[in-house]
């Protein structure tokens, strides 16, 4: 520790104390520390590190110097938030409380040892010596004006003797690119309570939003008094208010933000989304036109102006009683235009489980991201039943809302007034490990949904386990396993011919870049290097192409070309219709995919797959079909070698690989047929299962 000299065993010379200030702390060894908070998975996260400290309660210098040490770590290494492992033998509560105000990741370790204890003090068993120790001859005279030098750490420590407020301000005023989000979020809120400023409030709120703490973001922004001419503040406040479903206030703040030319495109696109979310198509298009005037290439405004989110093709049968009474309502994340290719196919696949007519004549769409209001409730209750799914709807941050804290924007009171049978079908729990969300609101909404459902089926057994953990005991057994219907495409799609497929000598590769920090951490350069080596090896025998489900997925091709000089053709699946997407996956020999549906859709078409596992849902699916060897983690040290080995095994005996896929489909088909046999009567559907 900075404040005191190191102890050494009797007879051993003292060794210099390790300096805490210069340079970053060494990497954390495997297994050390505790899981980091959610924000540690954000895109800006630094490598995981640990700092181990021993404090002796009997030594007053230790208790007094601990705060100085913590301040020095934060200010000298502002981009690092280490796990601070504190081994002590009974520090007073007030000392520990003061330490926790200065660091978000203090892990206490008992000094007594045992399984939870820390390693022995290194000075207990080791001796040390100074370099170039000179022993003075006893006959030499020592000048009277010589003095013993003080430990240089005393001077260093003095620089960090700060009050909490001065320390928090010193950190929070550092340039944003140097700060670690965990530390900013630990110091920002208490400083805002003491001396709020609009800049600090905005920066703190942005950090809170990245971890899904939307209510806290609004609270942080509310501490500061803003002026009308502070557009960045209003942009942050409007976005945060949207996320907690305070829509009138959000619109006011976003209009103030739109007055600034540099923020107008983003603000108008948010206003257009907000109006669409509230069911006001005309207002949405008006805002979208304003956004395009400010930025003609704005993708969100283009989609909203073209009616992409509004699903106009479904409007024809509204109000026709003869049709309405026979329809099923379908709540789903409908994708159009250049949105996610997997989300385009998914609603159709779900509908085909209930019959061969997936058209608007039989189905009434309920976009999950649109506010479920009185009008939507009346539309649903006029139908024969409501199907919710599929897809990873249990996710907090794509279209955040304060009504449910997951993707369906449904208030509890309106959910309770749905009086037709409700089925949740093949939905996924898509939260990343460590990702933060409003757990209490989500649990309440989840319990209400399960309680209201005639059937509640999740698309993998991993999701079943995670969701059951969040439910009261009385509801847990209501959660069933229902595979994603995209995995059954060849068995559900009308007119599908399982005859000989003419496959091209291609391998399609898909990489996902949304939430990149959660997928790769700090290991993206290593991942890209491994993929470059794998691509080079596979190109010796097949044509390797990029399958982009979203425009962001094309980054893989750009990065390979820029960093490794490899140029790959890109198949823009997001630009294709459903039949063309299925055809692309059916014609290739192998798909190596990171997105969930980059594995499930080709699998459903009878094409072998290998998964780049960057999210638990991919491993869940492979476990369900008893083929975990079809996946390889993106951080696997042997990623390139394993990928090439398994891909070549598929290509060497492609017929056997396809046969294995078809065999695994039969397992999922059996589960689906059993579920539908139970569900169809509940929805008032006649006839047998598909």
Secondary structure, DSSP 4 states (H G I P E B T S, - for coil): -TTSPPP--TTSPPPPPPPSSSSPPPBPPTT-S-PPPGGGGSTTPPPPBEEEEEE-TT-HHHHHHHHHHHHHHHHHSTT---EEEEEES---HHHHHHHHTT-S-EEEEETT-STTSPPPPGGGT-----TT--PPPTTS---TT--PPPPHHHHHHHHT---HHHHHHHHHTS-GGGS-HHHHHHHHHHHHHHS--HHHHHHHHHHHHHTT-HHHHHHHHHTSPP-TT-HHHHHHHHHHHHHTT-HHHHHHHHHHHHTSHHHHHHHHHHHHHHHHHTT-HHHHHHHHHHHHHH-TT-HHHHHHHTTTTTTGGGGGGTT-HHHHTT-EEEEE----TTS-HHHHHHHHHHHHTT-S--STTTEEEEETTS-B-HHHHHHHHTSSEEEE--EEEE-SSSS--TTTSSSS-B-HHHHTT--SEEEEEEEEE-PPTT----HHHHHHHHHHHHHH-SEEEESSHHHHHHHHHHS-HHHHTTEEE---GGGGHHHHSTT---S-----SEEEEE---TTHHHHHTT-HHHHHHHHHHHHHHHTTTSEEEEEESSGGGGHHHHHHHHHH----EEEEGGGS-HHHHHHHHHHSSEEEESSTHHHHHHHHTT-EEEEEESSHHHHHHHHHTT-GGGEEETT-TTHHHHHHHHHHHHHHTHHHHHHHHHHHHHHHHHHHHHHHHHHHHHTT--S---
